[in-house]
């Protein structure tokens, strides 16, 4: 069974940062997230997601009203971890698809094949105002566009063949240009010409995840490798993990073990701790060992790529053998 963990500031509880155990500065330096991810990795958690949005958090008294960029946080944590998958949330509605795919590919390189992303959208006026490039659009339109972004990202990841880099000092050749492929992609909202500026990622295609929060998102999930859901849907050709908000530092792990055992039809669970500082140690020290005793999860020391860890094959390059 797959086990994932969500990092959302100090936790899903808006008051989590006020606990005596939390240094609020550690939220903004990334140290809190780093400690949690390293602890989760040592316990055998398979992947971690990082919450993000284009909208700035509301400025509410007694709450943390800033958020670290998820992609930047994942990139910082990548060299300081070895086995756990890293999936930052990236909103694709207003951002440039070419830069999005290059950033995800770079994360996969930096992490040694453990990168991915949670593709998300936004229909809000606040998010549109952050970028100022276009007006808000309805959910159906934004998720339709997101599917185009996922498609072109995979095409651009394939635009370099795996052995395109030659590094031949005697001839001064860094790359075999016959193994770079031009991508000309048109969608209703953007056009892209490749190849990418980043060599093909170690996993071929980093893991694409989608969090299902609406019927439109469920439809887009057909293109994902990994789907985060609140309830198990039917007819999805992807790995399905059920997101559960948890507070084991208060509730213990007995009920959580039973809940996870009863997730029929799901491939795993995505734990959303109320308090990162208080709940992640319980998840690592008590929950994972209990799940391992029952044969529900694998050994903590498993290495390799995130695709391999999740049981997914490395995609073949669609352009191998074709002309540039």
N, C-alpha and C positions, 0 to 999 in steps of 0.2 A: 504494500500500500504506500502511495506517495504521501509525504507530509510536507506541507508548505507553511510558511510563517509570514505574517504581514508586519511591516514596520510603518507605523503611522505616528510620527512624532514620539511622544512619551507613551502612547497607547490610544486605544479607541475611546477611553473615558476622557472627556475634556478636562477633567480635574487631575489626571494622572501626574502631570508635571508638578503639582503642588505637594506631592508626597515628600516626607522628610528624607526618603532614600534617593531622591532625584536632585541632581545638580542641573538646574535649567540651562546653564551654559553648555552642558554636554549635549543637549539637544541640537544646539546651533553650531557646535563644532563637529558634529557627527560622531563623537565618542560614544554616546549612548547607543546609537545604531550599530557601531562597530562592535562593541562589547556583546550586544545581543546576537548579532550574526555569527560572531566567532563561537559563542557558546552554543548556538543552535547547530553550527557545523560540527562541533565536537560531539554533539549528541546524536548526529545522524539525520538532521532535517535535510530534506532534498533541495528545497529552493526557498528563497525569500523574495517577497514583493515589496516595493517601496511606493507608498501612496504619494500622489502628486496631482496637481490641477493647475490650469493657467490662471484661474481666479485667485486673487490674494485672499487669505483667510480673513474673516470678519474681525474687525478690531473690537473685541469684547473684553471688558474689564475682567481681570483674574484668569484670562486664558492666553496661551501662547498664540500670537497673531502673526507669526512668520513661519515659513516652511522652507526647508532645504530642497534644492532641485534634486529630484529623484535620480536622474541619470548621473549627475555629478557625484551624488552620494554613493551610488553603486560603483562608479569608477574609482572612487577613493578606497572603497572597501575591497575591491577586486584583488589588488596585489597583496593584501593582508589576510587573505583566505586561500584555501586550496581545493575544496571539494564542493562547496555549496553553490547552487545556481543563483544568479542575480537577475531579477526582472524588475527594472524600474518602470513606472507608469509614464507613458508619453502620450500627450494629447495631440492628435494629428489634424484636428480641424483647421487650425490656423498656422501651423508650422509647415515648413517646406519639406516635402517627402524626401527629396534628395539628401538633405542634411540629416533627417531622421534616420534613414537607413545607414548612412555613413557612421552616425554616432553609435547605433546598435552594433554594427560590424566592429567598430573600434573597441567597444566594451567586450565583445567576444574575444578579440585578440588579447586585450589586457588581462582578461580572466583566464586565458588558456582554454577556451571552449566551454565556458560556463555562463555565457551571456544570453540575454533574451530581453523581451519587453512585454508590458501589458499595454496593448493599443487601446486608447480611449478617445472619446469625442467630447465636444461641448457645444451646447446650443444657447448658452447664456450670453447676455449682453455684456456682462462683466469680463468674460473671457475674450470676447471680440474686441473690447476696448483695450485690453492688454497689448494686443498686437496692432490693432488699428488698420488691418488690411482689408477686411470684409465685414459684412453685416452677419448677425446671427442667422443660423439656418435651423430648420426643424430636424428632429432626431432621425427621421427616415433618410434625409439627405446627408446628414453628417456620417451616419453609419455606412451608407452606400459609398461615400467618398473614402471612408476608412478601409473598405474592402479593396478599393483601387490602390490605396497606399500600401497595404500588405502585399498585393500582387506585384507592384513595381519594385518594392523593396527586395523581394525574392529574385526578381529578374536582375536587379543591379548587383546583388550578392553573387549571382552566377556570371556576371559580366567579366570576371577574371577567372580563368581556369586555375585549378589548384597548383599547377606547376608553371604558371605564367612568369613568376619571378625567377630569373636565371643567375643574376649577380656574377656575370662573367667579367672579371677585372681585365683579362687579357684583351678583350674586344671593347671594353667600356659599355657593355650592354647590361642594363639592370633588369629589363623585362623583355619577354618574347612578345612583340606586339601582335603576332598572329594568334595569340591566345588571349587577347583582349577582344571583347565583343561589344558592338554598339547596340544600345537599347534605345529605341524610339517608341515612347509610350504616350498615348493621349487618353485623357479622361475628360468628362464634362467640366472639371474644375481645374485641371493642371496638365501640363505637358512636360515630359522629361526626356532628355537625351543623355545617354551614358557613353562610356562605361563609368562605373563608380570610381571614386578617388581612393578607395580603400580596397586592398586585396581581399579575395574571398575569405570569409570568416572561417575559423577552425572547424566549426560545426557544419559548414556549408550554408545552412540557414539557421541562425540563432532562433531560439524558441519564441514563437509568437503566441501570446496568451490574450484572452479577452474575458473581461468580467461581465457576466450577463446580468444586466439591471433593467432590461426592457425587452419587448418583443423584437425591436429593431436590432438590439445587440445580440439576441439569440440567433437571429438570421445571419448576422455577420460572423458568429462563432463557427459557422460551417467552414471558414477558412483558417481557423486557428489550430495550433498544435495542442494547446492546453486551454481548458475553459474553466473559469471560476464561477460557481453557481451557488445560489442559496438552496435550491432544490434540484434533484437530479432530473434533467430533461430526457427525452427519448430521441433517438435517431440523430446522434451527434457522432461524427467520425473523428473524434478527438479525445484526448484524455480529459476526464471530468473530475474535478475536485470540488468538494463542498466547503464553502466558506462558513466558519463558525466563530462567532465572537465568544471569547472565553475569559474567565477570571479564576484560574485554578488556585491562585494564592488565597482566595476566599472560599471557593467551592470544593477544593480538592480535585483529585483526578479520577475517582471511581466512576462517577457519572459520565465523564468525558471518554473514558475507555469504552464504556458500554455504548455510548453514542457512536463512536468511531467504528466499533465492531458491527453496528447495525446499519452502516451506510451501504445498503444493498444497491448495486448498480453503479456505484461511484468507484473511481480509481484511486481516490485519496481524499485527504482533508486539508483545508487551508485555514490555519489557526490565526485568529485576529485577537491578540491579547489586549485586555483592558489596560494593563500597566506593563510596559515593556520591562521595566526594572524588576518588578515583583513576579510577573507571570512567566517570563522566559526561563528563569532558573528552575521553576517548578516543571515546566514543559520538558526542559533538558534533563533534569535530575530524577524526575519521578514518572512523567508520562511516557517518554520514549522508552525507558527500560521496561515499563509494563507492557507496552505494545510489542517490544522485541521478545519478551518472555512468551507472548501469545502467538508469535510467528507472524505478526502483521507487518513488520517493517524489517528491512535488511540491516546488515552490519553498518556501524557508524563510519567505518574507515573506507567505504567505497569511494573510489576516485574516478577519473575519466571525465568525459564531456557530460554536459547536462543532458543532451539527447540520449546518450548511452545510459545514463543513470535512470532516465525515465522510460527506457525501453524503446526509444524511437531510433530508426535508422538514419544514417547521414544521407541527405538527398543527393541524387546525382545531379551534375551540372547540365542544365538543359541545352547549353550551347556547344558542348564538346563535340567535335567533328563537323561543326557547321562553319561556314565562312564568317569572317568578321562582320 
